[in-house]
C-alpha cells in the first residue's frame, strides 16, 4: 500500500528508464492527497539542455504532479524568475511511494506544451517503439498511447493548468 508523502518533506524522485540508468533527484513535497502527489524540484540535469523548442537550465523549477491512478506525470516548468516556460509531460506507469522515494516507470513517450499553448509536441515515439512495449506488454502500450492522447487533448483545451493547480 502506498503511503502519503508529507507536505514540506524532502523526497527522492526516481525515474526508471528502459535500458538506461535510472534518474534520481531530490524534491520537496508540496502536497499528496493519496492519489496525486505534487513535488517541486530544481532542474537537476546538465547546466543547459537545449531541446530546440525549449531550454532547461540551472534555476528552472519544476512543479511535478504524479498520479497513482493515471499513466502520466505533468511537470510545470518555470524559469528562475517564475515565468512559465510550459509543461513537460511524461507517459509513465502510475506512481508509487517506496521507502520515502517517489518511483515512476517512464514509458518513453513525452509531450511538450509551450506556455502560450502554441506548441503541442509529441516526443520520443522512436524511443517508445525501441523499448518494445508494444510486443512485451501490449495492454500497457495501449494505455500509454491513450494517456498521450488524453494529455494532447487537455493541452489543446488549457486543461494542464487545472491538472497542476495545487
N, C-alpha and C positions, 0 to 999 in steps of 0.2 A: 504494500500500500504506500503510495506517495505521501510524503509529509509536506506540510505547507512551509514555505520559506517565510522568515520573519522580516518585516519591513525594517530597513536600516542595516541588516546583517550583510556581511560580505559573503559571496558565494563564488565558486568557480564554475564558469560555463565551459562545458566540454562538448565539442562538436566532433562526432565520429564520422569519418570520411571513408569512402570506398577506396581501398588500396593506397591510401595516403595517410601520413601521420595525423593523429587526432589534433585538434586545435583546442588549446586551453587558455583561458584568460580570466582575470578577476572582474567581478561586477558587484554592484550594490543593489540590494533588493529594494524596489520601490513599492511592491505590493504583490500579494498572492491570495486569490480567493478560493484556491483549491482546484480551479480549472485553468485559470490564466495566471501565469507568473510574469511579472514585469521587472526588468533589471535595467540598470544604467551602467554603461561601460565606456571608457575612453577607447579610441581607435588603438588596437593592440598589434597592428601589422607593422610593415616597414614604414619608415618616416613618411613616404608618399607612395600611394598606389593609384596610378592613373589608369582608369579603365577606358578612357576616351570620352565616355558620356558623363563621368563623374570622377573626381579625385577625392580619395580618402587620405587624410593626413593627420599628423600629430595635432592634438587639440580638438579634433572632431569627437562628438559624444553621440553614442548610440543608445537610444531607449528601445530595448528589445522586449518583445512580447512573445511568450511561448505558451502554447496550449497543451493540455494533457489529453484533449479530445479532438484536436484538429491536426491536419497533416501539413502544417506550415508554421513559420515564425516570421513576424513582421518587425523590422528594425527601422525606426525613425532616425534619420541621420541629420545632425546639426553641426555647424562649424563651431569654432571656439567662441564666437560672438553670439551664438544662439540662433543663427539664421538657418532655416530649414534648407537642406540640400535635397532631400527626398526620402524615399523608402526603399530599402533593400529587403527583399522577401526571399527566404529560403524555403524550399519544399523539403519537409522533414517528416519523419515518423513522429507521433505525439511525444511530447517531452515527458521526462520523468526526473524525480529527485532521488539521488542516491548518495548517501553519506555526505550531505552538505554540498553536493555538486548538482548543477542543473545539466542533465545529459540529453543530447539531441542527436539523432542519426540523420545526417544530411543525405538527401536523395539526389543531389547534384543539380536539379532544376532550380532556377532562380528567376526573379522578376525584379526589375528596377523601374521605379516610378519617380520622375523628377518632381521637384517641389510644386511647380505650376501645373503638373499633370499632362504637359505636352508630350512627354516621352514615357511610353509604357513598353518596356523591352523585355522580351522573353530571352533568357540566357541559358547557356550551357547544355543545350539539347544533345550535343555530341558527347559530353561527359556522362549524361544520363544514359544514353544508348550504350556507351562503352562499359558502364558499370554492370550491364547485363541483367538489370532488374526485371525487364520485360520477360526474360526467359526463366530466371530463377524464382521470381515471385510475381507472377502476372497480376494478382489481386493488388499488391502494394503498388505496382507500376500504374495500374488503373487509378488507384486512389491518388497517387502523386499527380497524375495528369488532371484529374478532377479538381484537386487543390489549386493547381496552377490556373486553371480556367476560372475558378471562383475568385482568386486574387486579381486576375486580369479584369474581371467584371467589376469588382469592388474598386479597383484603381481608376476605372473609367467613370465611376459614379461618385467619387470622393468618399468612398467607404473606408479607406485606410485611416483617415483621420479619426473616425469613430472607433475603429478597431484598436487604435493605440492610445486612446484617451484614458487617463487614469481615473 
